[in-house]
Amino acid sequence: MRTALDAADDRKARDIVALDLRGLSNATDYFVVASGTSEAHVRGIADLVVERMEALGSPAHHVEGLTGGRWALLDFVDVVVHIFHPEARAFYQLERLWGDAPEIRYSPAPERKV
């Protein structure tokens, strides 16, 4: 999960959070949710997340929405990454939908340059 979070941060994603779904969902352990500022930004964030996860030996099991740029879903089985254009994030409200999941706010590791 940390690799996906760091990749999103490296591409300047906004409002990065992780939701701990263990015990709440059999589909995945974590959701990572982040916003891009434009369709190109959403695609760029998603591309880097996929690249970094593949380099770690965790290729995406399933990818949706990448060509449209309003929302991208990257399924790495234990971690599902959702990258939204701000309006799409407000519409889907995943944090509210999964409101009973503990939220993990992302902050870059101290040794990382921001």
N, C-alpha and C positions, 0 to 999 in steps of 0.2 A: 504494500500500500504506500509506503514512504516514497518509493521510486515514482509512482504516479503523481503523488502530491508535489514532489520536488520538480518533476517535469512541467507540471502545470504552472508552478511558481516561476520556473525559469522562462516560461513564455508569457509571464506577466498576467496570468489569469487573476480574476478578482473574486473575492468572497469564497475562498476555498475552504470547504468543510468536509469532514468525513463522518459518516453515520455508522455506528456499530450495530449491525443487524444480527449479530450472533444471538441465538435464542429467540429471535423474532421472525426469521425467514430461513427457509431451507434452500433458497436459491443462491444466496451469497452471504459472505461474512460482513462485507463493508460496501457502502456506497461512497464514492468520492464525488462531490458536486462542486462545480466551479463555473464561472461566467467568463465569456469573452466579450469584447466591446464591439465586434462586428462579425459578419459571417466568415471573413478571411481569418480573423483572430481565433474564432472557434475551431476552424479547420487546422490552423497552425498549432494550437494547443493539443488537439487530438493527435495530430501527426507525431508530435514529439513524445507524447505519452506512449503511443504504440511503439515508436522506435526504441525508447528506453526500456520498456517492458520486454520487448523482443530481445534486446541485448542482454537482459537479465535471465533469458531462457524462459520467459513467460509470454508467448505470443497470444494475441487476442483470439478468444474462442469465437467471438461474434462481434461484428461492428455494424452499427446502423446510423443513418442520418448524416454521415460524413460529407457527402456531396452537396447537401443542401446548405449546411453551415448555420442553421438556426439551432440545431441541437445535435449532439453526437453521443451515442451510447457505445462504450467500449467494454466488452465483457471479458474479463480475465479469470472467470470462474469464482475465485475467492473474493475478488474485488471487481465491482462494476463502476466504471467512471462515466459520469454524466457531465457534459460540457454544454452550457446553454448560452444563447444570446439572451440578454437581460429580460426581454419581453417573454420569451419562452420559459425562462426560469420562473418568472412571476406567475405565468399561467399554470404550469405544472405543479408548483409548490411542493416539491419532494420533501423538503424539510418539514413541512406541516403534515403531509401525508404520512410520513414516518416519524411523527412527533414523539412517539414513545421510545424511539431509538436514541441512545446516548449520542450526543454530538461531540465530535472531536474537532476543535478549531485548529487549523493548520498554522504553524509558525515555522519558518525556516530554521534549520539547525544553526547554532551559533557559528560554526566554522564555515558555513556557506556564505558566499558573497551575494548580496541582493542587488 
